[in-house]
Amino acid sequence: MRTVVIAIALLVAPVPAKAWDFTPVPICTLFHQDADVAVMVTYDPGSGEYAIHLSREGGWPEAAVFSMRFEGPRGLTISTTRHVIEAEDIRTLTVRDRGFGNVLNGLNFNQRAVAVLGDLEVAVSLADAAPAVEQFRACPADQLVLVRPGDDVGQI
């Protein structure tokens, strides 16, 4: 968890928007710093758990349901009540699950993602996300579940 908190802290530092990036160590990580939000998707083969961490300087309001709306040719909206605003850093909202097919497909095949919590909507550009998502899916091939276009796996 410390690694995730450190990585998120680095991501929320004011920097210009950059491309989506992937790294396989210390755990499989996909990250992107947008103007208003840092997005980090992780997969820990030790626990078999995926997570998405969304960090923004203004923090997140309390709300019962968190949704991500993916806008583009394969648009979809996914929702969960299992989101957590991190106690260590209230700027970070996290969702964990063992299946992330819808999230990965949404990131891979669309132009924009919109995180929705209560009345707050935060948009994230998905320009150039597809190559990094494909690298994430293949990290390493024996650790990740392969999800093909059109598969409907997991909730969020």
C-alpha positions in Angstrom: 0.0 0.0 0.0 2.9 2.3 0.8 4.1 2.0 -2.8 0.6 3.0 -4.1 0.4 6.0 -1.8 3.9 7.2 -2.8 3.1 6.7 -6.5 -0.1 8.6 -6.2 1.6 11.4 -4.3 4.0 11.8 -7.2 1.2 11.7 -9.7 -0.9 14.5 -8.1 2.1 16.9 -8.1 1.3 19.7 -10.6 2.8 18.6 -14.0 1.6 19.0 -17.5 -0.7 16.3 -18.9 1.3 13.4 -20.4 0.7 10.1 -22.1 -0.6 7.0 -20.5 2.3 4.9 -19.1 2.8 1.3 -18.0 5.3 -0.3 -15.7 5.5 -3.9 -14.6 7.3 -3.3 -11.3 6.9 -3.5 -8.4 3.4 -4.5 -9.5 1.7 -4.1 -12.9 0.8 -0.4 -13.1 -1.0 1.8 -15.6 -1.0 5.5 -14.9 -1.9 8.8 -16.4 -1.7 12.4 -15.1 -4.5 14.5 -16.6 -5.0 18.2 -15.8 -7.5 17.6 -12.9 -6.9 14.0 -11.9 -4.2 11.3 -11.7 -5.4 7.8 -12.6 -3.5 4.6 -11.6 -4.7 1.1 -12.3 -2.8 -1.7 -10.6 -2.8 -5.5 -10.6 -1.1 -7.4 -7.7 -0.6 -11.0 -8.7 0.0 -11.9 -5.0 -3.5 -11.0 -4.0 -5.1 -11.4 -7.5 -6.6 -8.0 -7.0 -7.0 -5.1 -9.4 -7.5 -1.5 -8.2 -8.1 1.9 -9.7 -6.9 4.9 -7.8 -8.2 8.3 -8.8 -6.5 11.3 -7.1 -7.4 14.9 -7.4 -6.3 17.9 -5.4 -9.8 18.9 -4.4 -10.6 15.5 -2.9 -13.8 13.6 -3.4 -17.3 14.1 -1.8 -19.1 11.4 0.1 -21.6 9.5 -2.0 -23.1 6.0 -2.0 -22.4 5.2 -5.6 -19.2 5.7 -7.7 -19.5 5.5 -11.5 -17.2 5.6 -14.5 -18.7 6.6 -17.8 -16.7 5.7 -20.8 -17.5 7.8 -23.9 -16.6 6.7 -27.4 -17.2 3.9 -29.8 -17.5 1.3 -27.1 -19.2 3.5 -24.5 -20.5 2.1 -21.2 -21.1 3.2 -17.7 -20.1 1.0 -14.7 -21.0 1.6 -11.1 -20.1 0.3 -7.6 -20.8 0.9 -4.0 -17.5 -0.6 -3.0 -15.4 2.6 -3.5 -13.2 3.9 -0.7 -11.8 7.4 -0.1 -8.4 6.7 1.3 -7.9 7.6 5.0 -4.2 8.2 4.4 -4.9 10.7 1.6 -8.5 11.9 1.2 -7.6 13.1 -2.3 -7.6 9.5 -3.5 -10.6 7.4 -4.3 -10.0 3.6 -4.8 -12.0 0.7 -6.1 -10.7 -2.8 -5.8 -12.0 -6.0 -7.5 -10.8 -9.3 -8.8 -12.2 -8.6 -12.3 -11.5 -5.4 -14.2 -12.5 -6.3 -17.8 -15.0 -3.5 -18.1 -12.5 -0.9 -16.8 -9.7 -2.1 -19.1 -12.1 -2.3 -22.1 -13.4 1.2 -21.3 -9.9 2.6 -21.1 -8.8 0.8 -24.2 -11.6 1.4 -26.6 -12.9 4.9 -25.9 -11.9 8.6 -26.0 -12.8 9.8 -22.6 -13.7 8.5 -19.1 -15.7 10.5 -16.6 -15.5 9.6 -12.9 -18.8 10.4 -11.2 -19.3 10.7 -7.5 -22.4 12.5 -6.3 -22.7 15.7 -8.2 -19.0 15.8 -9.1 -17.9 14.7 -12.6 -14.2 14.5 -13.5 -13.2 13.8 -17.1 -10.0 12.0 -18.2 -8.7 11.9 -21.7 -8.1 8.4 -23.0 -6.0 9.6 -26.0 -3.1 7.2 -26.5 -4.3 5.0 -23.6 -4.8 1.8 -25.8 -1.1 0.9 -26.1 -0.4 1.2 -22.4 -3.6 -0.8 -21.6 -2.4 -3.6 -23.9 0.9 -3.6 -22.1 -0.9 -3.8 -18.8 -3.0 -6.7 -20.0 0.2 -8.6 -20.9 2.0 -7.9 -17.6 3.4 -10.6 -17.5 1.3 -12.9 -19.6 1.0 -15.6 -16.9 -0.3 -13.1 -14.3 -3.1 -11.2 -16.0 -6.4 -12.6 -17.2 -6.7 -11.9 -21.0 -9.8 -10.0 -21.8 -10.7 -9.8 -25.4 -12.7 -7.0 -27.0 -16.4 -7.7 -26.4 -15.8 -9.7 -23.2 -17.8 -8.6 -20.2 -15.9 -9.4 -17.1 -16.3 -8.1 -13.5 -18.1 -5.0 -12.4 -15.7 -2.1 -11.9 
